[in-house]
Amino acid sequence: MASTPNASSWFDQARFIPPDAIFALTAKYVADTFPQKVNLGQGTYRDANGQPWVLPSVNKAREQLLANGLNHEYLPILGLADFRNATAKLVLGSDLYSQRQSQVATCQSLSGTGSLHLAGLLLRACHGQPKVYIPSPTWSNHHQVFGSLGFPCESFKYYDPETRDLDVESYYSMLDNAEPNSIVIIHACAHNPTGCDPSKEQWKEIARRMKERQLFPLFDSAYLGFNSGNLDEDAYPIRLFIGEMEMEAGVCVSFAKNMGLYGNDDPKSPTPPGFGAKIASQVLGSEELKQMWYADMVTMSDRIRSMRKALYDHLIALETPGTWDHLIRQSGMFGFLGLSPEVVVKLREQYHVYMADNSRVSIAGLNEGNVEYVARSIAEVLKGELRS
Ligand SMILES: Cc1ncc(COP(=O)(O)O)c(C=O)c1O
């Protein structure tokens, strides 16, 4: 679309939406010529050499698809049926899926973000515009997606910077005082950005209070299996709410992280794009590929966990000021270091270590070759702060 200089434009009233800060940070990192630079900003998995990783299971699925003669016909409006059914079975587990199959409705979307948007459209069509309760902090797109659909969004305190842990009492108190028939956005696991998830006991309490208050759980499930390496473990709260508690729920699933399918083919048609769905469907439909994929998720989550531990060990060995237990309590790709914005700027400008301004780091950016450098940089900046 083009606009005419100096004339009034259709787009004059368009609201300015600032670009995502993480993409701007990545651009700065790319432009940095320092050889030891480290990017802990962007949330994409990196292997032990800091490179993108094509999962062996995904590679094999792609080879099989190509060997079988892949076509690019339109998919049905709801998406690839095998993919939708296999995803529902994966998320619910075989037993719950077979009990509830007739009550499950699925629709393919453009990854996790697209599914949140579609879920919002559906809930709006069914229920007008109820309140949407969103944890604070959260993944920034939650506010963009639900705010742009016109829902009144309300943040609730999820994280306590003092304890560097989940603030479960604030969570409970929000639930007890929430307007009935509202929506609550729930990170199914690996809370982004804090890396702090409720325990099983706390999940039970959250579910009980939500049911009592007639709140609708909308699960954002972008890290199933990627968090602990065990998909059943990571799907625990979803199965608890739907199975044991017999609640209705929405589940927005992404295979971006757990299958490493970050980029999408360009959808030029009004129907959903096929390639990623066909890959996921191929993996989920073959016992051999599924077992390979389970092993791939263990590879990714183990590497992330070992890097958390390595960062922690180096920080302790370097006698870095502060406490660092929170690093190993958190799980998933992200975590908060708990550094001030000034320290984050020094790390970036003096040490070429890039992270979000709130000191959220993507642990996947660490590897054997850079973790000590990162710890040393943090230790030096914090010791310098103490001296000044
Ligand atoms: C909490 C959360 N939800 C959803 C997504 C969805 O991502 P995508 O649209 O790439 O599948 C992400 C990705 O970063 C995320 O962190």
The ligand as an ORCA input file, in Angstrom:
! r2SCAN-3c Opt
* xyz 0 1
  C       4.581    -17.588     26.097
  C       4.573    -17.773     24.618
  N       3.426    -18.021     24.001
  C       3.340    -18.211     22.683
  C       4.464    -18.139     21.897
  C       4.172    -18.430     20.473
  O       5.069    -18.380     19.566
  P       4.814    -18.765     18.050
  O       3.744    -17.869     17.538
  O       6.144    -18.497     17.471
  O       4.408    -20.192     18.023
  C       5.715    -17.845     22.481
  C       6.932    -17.664     21.696
  O       7.879    -17.032     22.063
  C       5.758    -17.677     23.885
  O       6.913    -17.428     24.530
*
